[in-house]
Amino acid sequence: MSERNAKRQTKHPFRWVKRSAETIRHLRKWIGRRGPNLTGEFMQGAAHKLGSSAVTLILLWWETRH
């Protein structure tokens, strides 16, 4: 009975390790190609999202007041 309650082992643990290593390698190459623009693009996206949220909040406030 204790054997049934034991944690299940993944069927192919080495496949998962290999896949995660490939994904990390791919992300590092992608970041390397993007270079310094990656941080700028991230900041631009964050600012856009923040601005969009601010506009939504202003519209909601306006609608509740009028």
PyMOL Python script that loads the backbone (N, CA, C, O; Angstrom):
from pymol import cmd

cmd.read_pdbstr("""\
ATOM      1  N   MET A   1       0.808  -1.172   0.000  1.00  0.00           N
ATOM      2  CA  MET A   1       0.000   0.000   0.000  1.00  0.00           C
ATOM      3  C   MET A   1       0.865   1.256   0.000  1.00  0.00           C
ATOM      4  O   MET A   1       0.506   2.232  -0.657  1.00  0.00           O
ATOM      5  N   SER A   2       1.975   1.267   0.701  1.00  0.00           N
ATOM      6  CA  SER A   2       2.837   2.438   0.735  1.00  0.00           C
ATOM      7  C   SER A   2       3.488   2.674  -0.636  1.00  0.00           C
ATOM      8  O   SER A   2       3.848   3.801  -0.974  1.00  0.00           O
ATOM      9  N   GLU A   3       3.633   1.602  -1.414  1.00  0.00           N
ATOM     10  CA  GLU A   3       4.201   1.765  -2.747  1.00  0.00           C
ATOM     11  C   GLU A   3       3.261   2.562  -3.645  1.00  0.00           C
ATOM     12  O   GLU A   3       3.721   3.324  -4.495  1.00  0.00           O
ATOM     13  N   ARG A   4       1.963   2.400  -3.470  1.00  0.00           N
ATOM     14  CA  ARG A   4       1.004   3.137  -4.283  1.00  0.00           C
ATOM     15  C   ARG A   4       0.989   4.619  -3.917  1.00  0.00           C
ATOM     16  O   ARG A   4       0.717   5.466  -4.768  1.00  0.00           O
ATOM     17  N   ASN A   5       1.278   4.934  -2.667  1.00  0.00           N
ATOM     18  CA  ASN A   5       1.254   6.319  -2.216  1.00  0.00           C
ATOM     19  C   ASN A   5       2.559   7.051  -2.495  1.00  0.00           C
ATOM     20  O   ASN A   5       2.637   8.269  -2.334  1.00  0.00           O
ATOM     21  N   ALA A   6       3.563   6.329  -2.904  1.00  0.00           N
ATOM     22  CA  ALA A   6       4.852   6.961  -3.176  1.00  0.00           C
ATOM     23  C   ALA A   6       4.725   7.895  -4.376  1.00  0.00           C
ATOM     24  O   ALA A   6       3.846   7.723  -5.220  1.00  0.00           O
ATOM     25  N   LYS A   7       5.621   8.892  -4.439  1.00  0.00           N
ATOM     26  CA  LYS A   7       5.590   9.834  -5.561  1.00  0.00           C
ATOM     27  C   LYS A   7       5.835   9.082  -6.862  1.00  0.00           C
ATOM     28  O   LYS A   7       6.668   8.179  -6.940  1.00  0.00           O
ATOM     29  N   ARG A   8       5.083   9.485  -7.876  1.00  0.00           N
ATOM     30  CA  ARG A   8       5.263   8.849  -9.181  1.00  0.00           C
ATOM     31  C   ARG A   8       6.501   9.415  -9.842  1.00  0.00           C
ATOM     32  O   ARG A   8       6.724  10.626  -9.833  1.00  0.00           O
ATOM     33  N   GLN A   9       7.278   8.564 -10.395  1.00  0.00           N
ATOM     34  CA  GLN A   9       8.460   8.985 -11.133  1.00  0.00           C
ATOM     35  C   GLN A   9       8.048   9.315 -12.559  1.00  0.00           C
ATOM     36  O   GLN A   9       7.159   8.677 -13.124  1.00  0.00           O
ATOM     37  N   THR A  10       8.702  10.318 -13.134  1.00  0.00           N
ATOM     38  CA  THR A  10       8.400  10.619 -14.530  1.00  0.00           C
ATOM     39  C   THR A  10       8.876   9.460 -15.384  1.00  0.00           C
ATOM     40  O   THR A  10       9.845   8.778 -15.049  1.00  0.00           O
ATOM     41  N   LYS A  11       8.186   9.247 -16.488  1.00  0.00           N
ATOM     42  CA  LYS A  11       8.518   8.103 -17.332  1.00  0.00           C
ATOM     43  C   LYS A  11       9.901   8.245 -17.962  1.00  0.00           C
ATOM     44  O   LYS A  11      10.661   7.282 -18.060  1.00  0.00           O
ATOM     45  N   HIS A  12      10.208   9.484 -18.389  1.00  0.00           N
ATOM     46  CA  HIS A  12      11.478   9.708 -19.079  1.00  0.00           C
ATOM     47  C   HIS A  12      12.141  10.963 -18.529  1.00  0.00           C
ATOM     48  O   HIS A  12      12.080  12.017 -19.161  1.00  0.00           O
ATOM     49  N   PRO A  13      12.777  10.869 -17.357  1.00  0.00           N
ATOM     50  CA  PRO A  13      13.349  12.073 -16.745  1.00  0.00           C
ATOM     51  C   PRO A  13      14.438  12.710 -17.610  1.00  0.00           C
ATOM     52  O   PRO A  13      14.599  13.930 -17.594  1.00  0.00           O
ATOM     53  N   PHE A  14      15.180  11.909 -18.355  1.00  0.00           N
ATOM     54  CA  PHE A  14      16.255  12.463 -19.167  1.00  0.00           C
ATOM     55  C   PHE A  14      15.709  13.283 -20.330  1.00  0.00           C
ATOM     56  O   PHE A  14      16.342  14.250 -20.755  1.00  0.00           O
ATOM     57  N   ARG A  15      14.548  12.911 -20.845  1.00  0.00           N
ATOM     58  CA  ARG A  15      13.928  13.714 -21.899  1.00  0.00           C
ATOM     59  C   ARG A  15      13.597  15.096 -21.381  1.00  0.00           C
ATOM     60  O   ARG A  15      13.818  16.090 -22.074  1.00  0.00           O
ATOM     61  N   TRP A  16      13.063  15.172 -20.157  1.00  0.00           N
ATOM     62  CA  TRP A  16      12.705  16.456 -19.575  1.00  0.00           C
ATOM     63  C   TRP A  16      13.938  17.317 -19.366  1.00  0.00           C
ATOM     64  O   TRP A  16      13.914  18.515 -19.651  1.00  0.00           O
ATOM     65  N   VAL A  17      15.005  16.727 -18.876  1.00  0.00           N
ATOM     66  CA  VAL A  17      16.254  17.464 -18.647  1.00  0.00           C
ATOM     67  C   VAL A  17      16.815  17.955 -19.974  1.00  0.00           C
ATOM     68  O   VAL A  17      17.254  19.099 -20.083  1.00  0.00           O
ATOM     69  N   LYS A  18      16.800  17.094 -20.977  1.00  0.00           N
ATOM     70  CA  LYS A  18      17.310  17.475 -22.295  1.00  0.00           C
ATOM     71  C   LYS A  18      16.468  18.599 -22.889  1.00  0.00           C
ATOM     72  O   LYS A  18      17.005  19.556 -23.448  1.00  0.00           O
ATOM     73  N   ARG A  19      15.157  18.481 -22.765  1.00  0.00           N
ATOM     74  CA  ARG A  19      14.253  19.497 -23.311  1.00  0.00           C
ATOM     75  C   ARG A  19      14.448  20.838 -22.614  1.00  0.00           C
ATOM     76  O   ARG A  19      14.477  21.879 -23.271  1.00  0.00           O
ATOM     77  N   SER A  20      14.581  20.824 -21.290  1.00  0.00           N
ATOM     78  CA  SER A  20      14.774  22.082 -20.570  1.00  0.00           C
ATOM     79  C   SER A  20      16.122  22.713 -20.927  1.00  0.00           C
ATOM     80  O   SER A  20      16.219  23.935 -21.037  1.00  0.00           O
ATOM     81  N   ALA A  21      17.158  21.895 -21.108  1.00  0.00           N
ATOM     82  CA  ALA A  21      18.464  22.423 -21.502  1.00  0.00           C
ATOM     83  C   ALA A  21      18.393  23.047 -22.897  1.00  0.00           C
ATOM     84  O   ALA A  21      18.993  24.094 -23.142  1.00  0.00           O
ATOM     85  N   GLU A  22      17.657  22.402 -23.811  1.00  0.00           N
ATOM     86  CA  GLU A  22      17.490  22.958 -25.157  1.00  0.00           C
ATOM     87  C   GLU A  22      16.741  24.284 -25.109  1.00  0.00           C
ATOM     88  O   GLU A  22      17.081  25.219 -25.833  1.00  0.00           O
ATOM     89  N   THR A  23      15.729  24.365 -24.264  1.00  0.00           N
ATOM     90  CA  THR A  23      14.947  25.596 -24.149  1.00  0.00           C
ATOM     91  C   THR A  23      15.808  26.721 -23.602  1.00  0.00           C
ATOM     92  O   THR A  23      15.753  27.842 -24.109  1.00  0.00           O
ATOM     93  N   ILE A  24      16.594  26.445 -22.584  1.00  0.00           N
ATOM     94  CA  ILE A  24      17.478  27.463 -22.005  1.00  0.00           C
ATOM     95  C   ILE A  24      18.503  27.914 -23.036  1.00  0.00           C
ATOM     96  O   ILE A  24      18.780  29.109 -23.145  1.00  0.00           O
ATOM     97  N   ARG A  25      19.061  26.993 -23.784  1.00  0.00           N
ATOM     98  CA  ARG A  25      20.038  27.327 -24.818  1.00  0.00           C
ATOM     99  C   ARG A  25      19.403  28.217 -25.887  1.00  0.00           C
ATOM    100  O   ARG A  25      20.004  29.192 -26.337  1.00  0.00           O
ATOM    101  N   HIS A  26      18.181  27.867 -26.283  1.00  0.00           N
ATOM    102  CA  HIS A  26      17.464  28.656 -27.284  1.00  0.00           C
ATOM    103  C   HIS A  26      17.200  30.074 -26.773  1.00  0.00           C
ATOM    104  O   HIS A  26      17.389  31.039 -27.513  1.00  0.00           O
ATOM    105  N   LEU A  27      16.764  30.210 -25.509  1.00  0.00           N
ATOM    106  CA  LEU A  27      16.501  31.534 -24.942  1.00  0.00           C
ATOM    107  C   LEU A  27      17.772  32.370 -24.855  1.00  0.00           C
ATOM    108  O   LEU A  27      17.743  33.572 -25.118  1.00  0.00           O
ATOM    109  N   ARG A  28      18.878  31.746 -24.489  1.00  0.00           N
ATOM    110  CA  ARG A  28      20.143  32.488 -24.415  1.00  0.00           C
ATOM    111  C   ARG A  28      20.570  32.988 -25.784  1.00  0.00           C
ATOM    112  O   ARG A  28      21.047  34.116 -25.914  1.00  0.00           O
ATOM    113  N   LYS A  29      20.404  32.159 -26.804  1.00  0.00           N
ATOM    114  CA  LYS A  29      20.738  32.585 -28.170  1.00  0.00           C
ATOM    115  C   LYS A  29      19.824  33.727 -28.605  1.00  0.00           C
ATOM    116  O   LYS A  29      20.279  34.693 -29.217  1.00  0.00           O
ATOM    117  N   TRP A  30      18.536  33.614 -28.287  1.00  0.00           N
ATOM    118  CA  TRP A  30      17.581  34.647 -28.670  1.00  0.00           C
ATOM    119  C   TRP A  30      17.913  35.965 -27.991  1.00  0.00           C
ATOM    120  O   TRP A  30      17.875  37.019 -28.626  1.00  0.00           O
ATOM    121  N   ILE A  31      18.242  35.914 -26.692  1.00  0.00           N
ATOM    122  CA  ILE A  31      18.609  37.127 -25.962  1.00  0.00           C
ATOM    123  C   ILE A  31      19.897  37.713 -26.542  1.00  0.00           C
ATOM    124  O   ILE A  31      20.031  38.931 -26.660  1.00  0.00           O
ATOM    125  N   GLY A  32      20.828  36.858 -26.898  1.00  0.00           N
ATOM    126  CA  GLY A  32      22.084  37.320 -27.487  1.00  0.00           C
ATOM    127  C   GLY A  32      21.865  38.043 -28.806  1.00  0.00           C
ATOM    128  O   GLY A  32      22.527  39.043 -29.084  1.00  0.00           O
ATOM    129  N   ARG A  33      20.945  37.547 -29.615  1.00  0.00           N
ATOM    130  CA  ARG A  33      20.649  38.211 -30.892  1.00  0.00           C
ATOM    131  C   ARG A  33      19.944  39.534 -30.671  1.00  0.00           C
ATOM    132  O   ARG A  33      20.181  40.497 -31.400  1.00  0.00           O
ATOM    133  N   ARG A  34      19.078  39.587 -29.668  1.00  0.00           N
ATOM    134  CA  ARG A  34      18.311  40.804 -29.411  1.00  0.00           C
ATOM    135  C   ARG A  34      19.199  41.906 -28.838  1.00  0.00           C
ATOM    136  O   ARG A  34      18.944  43.092 -29.046  1.00  0.00           O
ATOM    137  N   GLY A  35      20.228  41.507 -28.124  1.00  0.00           N
ATOM    138  CA  GLY A  35      21.184  42.460 -27.586  1.00  0.00           C
ATOM    139  C   GLY A  35      20.568  43.451 -26.616  1.00  0.00           C
ATOM    140  O   GLY A  35      19.652  43.123 -25.861  1.00  0.00           O
ATOM    141  N   PRO A  36      21.094  44.683 -26.652  1.00  0.00           N
ATOM    142  CA  PRO A  36      20.633  45.690 -25.703  1.00  0.00           C
ATOM    143  C   PRO A  36      19.194  46.140 -25.957  1.00  0.00           C
ATOM    144  O   PRO A  36      18.588  46.759 -25.083  1.00  0.00           O
ATOM    145  N   ASN A  37      18.642  45.850 -27.117  1.00  0.00           N
ATOM    146  CA  ASN A  37      17.270  46.258 -27.419  1.00  0.00           C
ATOM    147  C   ASN A  37      16.250  45.543 -26.547  1.00  0.00           C
ATOM    148  O   ASN A  37      15.138  46.038 -26.365  1.00  0.00           O
ATOM    149  N   LEU A  38      16.610  44.391 -26.007  1.00  0.00           N
ATOM    150  CA  LEU A  38      15.660  43.603 -25.235  1.00  0.00           C
ATOM    151  C   LEU A  38      15.158  44.373 -24.016  1.00  0.00           C
ATOM    152  O   LEU A  38      13.959  44.375 -23.739  1.00  0.00           O
ATOM    153  N   THR A  39      16.050  45.016 -23.296  1.00  0.00           N
ATOM    154  CA  THR A  39      15.640  45.782 -22.119  1.00  0.00           C
ATOM    155  C   THR A  39      14.756  46.948 -22.527  1.00  0.00           C
ATOM    156  O   THR A  39      13.749  47.224 -21.875  1.00  0.00           O
ATOM    157  N   GLY A  40      15.123  47.626 -23.590  1.00  0.00           N
ATOM    158  CA  GLY A  40      14.328  48.748 -24.079  1.00  0.00           C
ATOM    159  C   GLY A  40      12.946  48.316 -24.513  1.00  0.00           C
ATOM    160  O   GLY A  40      11.957  48.994 -24.232  1.00  0.00           O
ATOM    161  N   GLU A  41      12.876  47.180 -25.204  1.00  0.00           N
ATOM    162  CA  GLU A  41      11.581  46.661 -25.637  1.00  0.00           C
ATOM    163  C   GLU A  41      10.717  46.260 -24.443  1.00  0.00           C
ATOM    164  O   GLU A  41       9.504  46.472 -24.441  1.00  0.00           O
ATOM    165  N   PHE A  42      11.349  45.686 -23.445  1.00  0.00           N
ATOM    166  CA  PHE A  42      10.620  45.307 -22.239  1.00  0.00           C
ATOM    167  C   PHE A  42      10.045  46.547 -21.562  1.00  0.00           C
ATOM    168  O   PHE A  42       8.878  46.564 -21.171  1.00  0.00           O
ATOM    169  N   MET A  43      10.875  47.590 -21.425  1.00  0.00           N
ATOM    170  CA  MET A  43      10.426  48.826 -20.783  1.00  0.00           C
ATOM    171  C   MET A  43       9.310  49.488 -21.592  1.00  0.00           C
ATOM    172  O   MET A  43       8.359  50.025 -21.024  1.00  0.00           O
ATOM    173  N   GLN A  44       9.430  49.448 -22.904  1.00  0.00           N
ATOM    174  CA  GLN A  44       8.390  50.027 -23.751  1.00  0.00           C
ATOM    175  C   GLN A  44       7.077  49.267 -23.567  1.00  0.00           C
ATOM    176  O   GLN A  44       6.016  49.883 -23.461  1.00  0.00           O
ATOM    177  N   GLY A  45       7.138  47.960 -23.531  1.00  0.00           N
ATOM    178  CA  GLY A  45       5.943  47.149 -23.317  1.00  0.00           C
ATOM    179  C   GLY A  45       5.327  47.390 -21.949  1.00  0.00           C
ATOM    180  O   GLY A  45       4.106  47.469 -21.814  1.00  0.00           O
ATOM    181  N   ALA A  46       6.180  47.507 -20.933  1.00  0.00           N
ATOM    182  CA  ALA A  46       5.679  47.761 -19.583  1.00  0.00           C
ATOM    183  C   ALA A  46       5.012  49.137 -19.509  1.00  0.00           C
ATOM    184  O   ALA A  46       3.966  49.291 -18.880  1.00  0.00           O
ATOM    185  N   ALA A  47       5.619  50.129 -20.151  1.00  0.00           N
ATOM    186  CA  ALA A  47       5.029  51.469 -20.150  1.00  0.00           C
ATOM    187  C   ALA A  47       3.692  51.471 -20.879  1.00  0.00           C
ATOM    188  O   ALA A  47       2.743  52.122 -20.442  1.00  0.00           O
ATOM    189  N   HIS A  48       3.622  50.751 -21.976  1.00  0.00           N
ATOM    190  CA  HIS A  48       2.368  50.670 -22.734  1.00  0.00           C
ATOM    191  C   HIS A  48       1.273  50.033 -21.885  1.00  0.00           C
ATOM    192  O   HIS A  48       0.142  50.516 -21.853  1.00  0.00           O
ATOM    193  N   LYS A  49       1.615  48.958 -21.205  1.00  0.00           N
ATOM    194  CA  LYS A  49       0.646  48.272 -20.361  1.00  0.00           C
ATOM    195  C   LYS A  49       0.205  49.168 -19.208  1.00  0.00           C
ATOM    196  O   LYS A  49      -0.980  49.225 -18.877  1.00  0.00           O
ATOM    197  N   LEU A  50       1.154  49.862 -18.602  1.00  0.00           N
ATOM    198  CA  LEU A  50       0.838  50.759 -17.493  1.00  0.00           C
ATOM    199  C   LEU A  50      -0.059  51.901 -17.969  1.00  0.00           C
ATOM    200  O   LEU A  50      -1.018  52.266 -17.290  1.00  0.00           O
ATOM    201  N   GLY A  51       0.254  52.460 -19.134  1.00  0.00           N
ATOM    202  CA  GLY A  51      -0.566  53.533 -19.680  1.00  0.00           C
ATOM    203  C   GLY A  51      -1.973  53.069 -19.993  1.00  0.00           C
ATOM    204  O   GLY A  51      -2.946  53.777 -19.734  1.00  0.00           O
ATOM    205  N   SER A  52      -2.073  51.887 -20.545  1.00  0.00           N
ATOM    206  CA  SER A  52      -3.382  51.322 -20.866  1.00  0.00           C
ATOM    207  C   SER A  52      -4.203  51.115 -19.589  1.00  0.00           C
ATOM    208  O   SER A  52      -5.399  51.403 -19.559  1.00  0.00           O
ATOM    209  N   SER A  53      -3.560  50.623 -18.555  1.00  0.00           N
ATOM    210  CA  SER A  53      -4.251  50.410 -17.281  1.00  0.00           C
ATOM    211  C   SER A  53      -4.691  51.735 -16.678  1.00  0.00           C
ATOM    212  O   SER A  53      -5.783  51.838 -16.119  1.00  0.00           O
ATOM    213  N   ALA A  54      -3.836  52.752 -16.792  1.00  0.00           N
ATOM    214  CA  ALA A  54      -4.178  54.064 -16.244  1.00  0.00           C
ATOM    215  C   ALA A  54      -5.396  54.642 -16.961  1.00  0.00           C
ATOM    216  O   ALA A  54      -6.288  55.197 -16.320  1.00  0.00           O
ATOM    217  N   VAL A  55      -5.437  54.515 -18.276  1.00  0.00           N
ATOM    218  CA  VAL A  55      -6.579  55.018 -19.040  1.00  0.00           C
ATOM    219  C   VAL A  55      -7.849  54.283 -18.625  1.00  0.00           C
ATOM    220  O   VAL A  55      -8.901  54.903 -18.469  1.00  0.00           O
ATOM    221  N   THR A  56      -7.761  52.988 -18.448  1.00  0.00           N
ATOM    222  CA  THR A  56      -8.924  52.207 -18.020  1.00  0.00           C
ATOM    223  C   THR A  56      -9.418  52.678 -16.652  1.00  0.00           C
ATOM    224  O   THR A  56     -10.622  52.836 -16.450  1.00  0.00           O
ATOM    225  N   LEU A  57      -8.502  52.901 -15.718  1.00  0.00           N
ATOM    226  CA  LEU A  57      -8.891  53.375 -14.394  1.00  0.00           C
ATOM    227  C   LEU A  57      -9.536  54.756 -14.453  1.00  0.00           C
ATOM    228  O   LEU A  57     -10.515  55.015 -13.754  1.00  0.00           O
ATOM    229  N   ILE A  58      -8.993  55.639 -15.281  1.00  0.00           N
ATOM    230  CA  ILE A  58      -9.575  56.979 -15.417  1.00  0.00           C
ATOM    231  C   ILE A  58     -10.987  56.888 -15.991  1.00  0.00           C
ATOM    232  O   ILE A  58     -11.898  57.569 -15.520  1.00  0.00           O
ATOM    233  N   LEU A  59     -11.163  56.049 -17.007  1.00  0.00           N
ATOM    234  CA  LEU A  59     -12.496  55.889 -17.597  1.00  0.00           C
ATOM    235  C   LEU A  59     -13.489  55.315 -16.593  1.00  0.00           C
ATOM    236  O   LEU A  59     -14.630  55.770 -16.518  1.00  0.00           O
ATOM    237  N   LEU A  60     -13.062  54.327 -15.829  1.00  0.00           N
ATOM    238  CA  LEU A  60     -13.943  53.751 -14.812  1.00  0.00           C
ATOM    239  C   LEU A  60     -14.307  54.797 -13.750  1.00  0.00           C
ATOM    240  O   LEU A  60     -15.465  54.891 -13.343  1.00  0.00           O
ATOM    241  N   TRP A  61     -13.325  55.577 -13.307  1.00  0.00           N
ATOM    242  CA  TRP A  61     -13.580  56.621 -12.324  1.00  0.00           C
ATOM    243  C   TRP A  61     -14.574  57.648 -12.892  1.00  0.00           C
ATOM    244  O   TRP A  61     -15.508  58.066 -12.208  1.00  0.00           O
ATOM    245  N   TRP A  62     -14.357  58.040 -14.139  1.00  0.00           N
ATOM    246  CA  TRP A  62     -15.232  59.021 -14.791  1.00  0.00           C
ATOM    247  C   TRP A  62     -16.672  58.496 -14.866  1.00  0.00           C
ATOM    248  O   TRP A  62     -17.621  59.229 -14.587  1.00  0.00           O
ATOM    249  N   GLU A  63     -16.822  57.240 -15.239  1.00  0.00           N
ATOM    250  CA  GLU A  63     -18.148  56.653 -15.366  1.00  0.00           C
ATOM    251  C   GLU A  63     -18.876  56.553 -14.009  1.00  0.00           C
ATOM    252  O   GLU A  63     -20.093  56.726 -13.944  1.00  0.00           O
ATOM    253  N   THR A  64     -18.141  56.280 -12.951  1.00  0.00           N
ATOM    254  CA  THR A  64     -18.792  56.161 -11.640  1.00  0.00           C
ATOM    255  C   THR A  64     -19.166  57.533 -11.083  1.00  0.00           C
ATOM    256  O   THR A  64     -20.103  57.640 -10.292  1.00  0.00           O
ATOM    257  N   ARG A  65     -18.461  58.563 -11.475  1.00  0.00           N
ATOM    258  CA  ARG A  65     -18.729  59.918 -10.980  1.00  0.00           C
ATOM    259  C   ARG A  65     -19.856  60.614 -11.757  1.00  0.00           C
ATOM    260  O   ARG A  65     -20.529  61.490 -11.214  1.00  0.00           O
ATOM    261  N   HIS A  66     -20.060  60.235 -13.007  1.00  0.00           N
ATOM    262  CA  HIS A  66     -21.037  60.958 -13.834  1.00  0.00           C
ATOM    263  C   HIS A  66     -22.147  60.028 -14.270  1.00  0.00           C
ATOM    264  O   HIS A  66     -23.065  60.450 -14.973  1.00  0.00           O
TER     265      HIS A  66
END
""", "prot")
cmd.dss("prot")
cmd.show_as("cartoon", "prot")
cmd.util.cbc("prot")
cmd.orient("prot")
